[in-house]
Amino acid sequence: MKGAIANPIIAVLLMAAVTYLTRAIPLTFFRKEIRSPYIKTFFNYMPFAVLGALTFPDVFTATGSVISSVAGCIVAVLLALKGKSMIFVTICAIIAVYIVGFVA
């Protein structure tokens, strides 16, 4: 039983160390303001890119039907490209998933 408790504790400690280091190292080395517009743009868009990369594959397995998932994704992408608000895009994508789910 002792080994079963030690493994999660080690895992949590390692995750805490990695989280701390990824935040502490940039603060240590980059004390001056970043002036490069390319690097500023990179840091501004990086969280959105990572979030998209982590969540996008799950879009197609969330409903249990690939057809309704693809329909919702297409509606969301088209409305987002037209510049609609996030709430409007989300509601329309949900409606599209339900409609296709009932039809298919």
Secondary structure, DSSP 8 states (H G I E B T S, - for coil): -HHHHHHHHHHHHHHHHHHHHHHHHHHHH--S----HHHHHHHHHHHHHHHHHHHHHHHTTSSS-HHHHHHHHHHHHHHHHTT--HHHHHHHHHHHHHHHHHH-
